[in-house]
Amino acid sequence: VLFHLTLTPKFYVALTGTSSLISGLIFIFEWWYFQKYGTSFIEQVSVSHLRPLIGGVENSPPVPGFSANNGENETNRQSLSECKVWRNPLNLFRGAEYSRYTWVTGKEPLTYYDMNLSAQDHQTFFTCDTDSLRPSDTVMQKAWRERNPQARIKAAYQQIIFLAATNLLFHLEHFCATAYVLLAEEEATTIIHAEKYFKQALKAGETVYRKSQHCHPQNSQHEAQLRRDTNVLVYVKRRLAMCARKLGRIKEAVKMMRDLMKEFPLLSMLNIHENLLEALLELQAYADVQAVLAKYDDISLPKSAAICYTAALLKARAVSDRFSPEAASRRGLSTAEINAVEAIHRAVEFNPHVPKYLLEMKSLILPPEHILKRGDSEAVAYAFFHLQHWKRIEGALNLLHCTWEGTFRMIPYPLEKGHLFYPYPSCTETADRELLPTFHDVSVYPQKELPFFIHFTAGLCSFSAMLAVLTHQFPELMVIFAKAFFGMLLSPFNFIMEKIKRFMPSSLWHQLTQI
């Protein structure tokens, strides 16, 4: 008591100022950590390190018939599948589209992580163990591993020059399919130029593919070579169809896609049907679109934003031209309108990021080469190609605007379980930030609330700063206030001590010391 009575105003100024500085630094660090990692540093440390020491780890009971380890492995597998990135079925051309955007704006539309995934895809699709047996394939195997685009283009030209210099010009087209693919993707500056390269790659790819087919597989190397040649041929045909679509030859593109799906029905994981859906929507062949959806919008097949939102678009098309929110509120929704609204709710639950792009509440960017299903990257890719189809149908965007937010009233919160799909994965934000460029404002769902410790440190910093200012401006008054505060704070303790002294014999302390 005597100690705090002798404290000067300078001490209180120093105390409150130091407290304000420390709490302010903690607040700034907490805010930065939350913006970067989406969680509170103090909470994470408490849960990860302090809680196990206290013994607060709760183990949920295992599901009957499964051990705890099996349940944990199943959860890990599910989380890995949720965070798996997929190649964008409608990805643009690097030389003819992405590079032109960079030339005009000075911004890089692709991230290093996205391009690295593409490099891995190219090595998987276009190389195999038998490449070392042919010098031309060895050159291209090194080319796909190059990080510098100019080095890759140079390697592709070196392959062609190498074959010509060794008097193999007659067989040039037999072995240069992948070289032409690389030049079409990265060296061609227009779609017409890229299409010429792909046509040369198609001639070479078909020849090599027929040769691999006639050579009956006798070991794993032959099977790997046939798989590689198949991948090259399918890739080239698909990109040729995309070139035709971009150049306005839509019917030709649709025919090429249909033929490709018939010729290679087992390659459904490449999602060629999404290219077909977009081309059919451009033709306004809605009956054909419905036929494709009937085959691929199946409960046993993986979903995508293109599947869910195209199904919603077709059902909205039947009622959107005469839909009115005022009339619907008076008379109620008809059966067709209920089906359309349910289809929109289903699509929004699958990917809640898409409506803001379709309604132009967020600006679009060039889609990445890889997407995360149900993530912002998939929403950007879908809206980039399909916004025009929604605008073409009268009233479709108006119906979406009036109904899409109602989806969130049907989904439990927090998202411990979904309504029509699995719970929304929690890993999408981190993956999307690596797939999308830094100048894009990544959409986050659900919106994360600020952690308690950010509010606490902000309040502590503000309160202590206010005390420091008041103590500096009114030192005498604040000293009186501080003494009164500490007196009130210590009054219960003084009261208890007085009671103890009153009921305790005066010689008790003397007797205890003697013991």
Buried (B, 14 or more C-beta within 10 A) or exposed (E): EEEBEEBEBEBBBEBBBEBBBBBBEBBEEBBEBBEEEBEBBBBEEBBEEEEEEEEEEEEEEEEEEEEEEEBEEEEEEEEEEBBEBBBBBBBBBBBBBBBBBBEEEEEBBBBEBBBEBBBEBBEEBBBBEEBEEEBBBBBBBBBBBBEEBEEBBEBBBBBBEEBEEEEBEEEBBBBBBBBBBBBBBBBBBBBEBBBBBBBBBBBBBBBBBEEBEEEEBEEEEBEBBBBBBBBBBBBBBBBBBBBBBBBEBBEBBBBBBBEBBEEBEEBBEBBBBBBBBBBBBBEEBBEBBBEBBEEBBEEEEEBBBBBBBBBBBBBBBBBBEEBEEEEBEEEEBEEEBEBBBBBBBBBBBBBBBBBBBBBEEBEBBBBBBBBBBBBBBBBBBBBBBBBEBBEEBEBBBBBBBBBBEEBBEEBEEEBEEBEBBEBBBBBBBBBBBBBBBEEBEBBBBEEEEEBEBBEBBBEBBBBBBEBBBBBBEEBEEBBEBBBEEBEEEEEEEEEEEEEEEEEEEEEEEEEEEEE
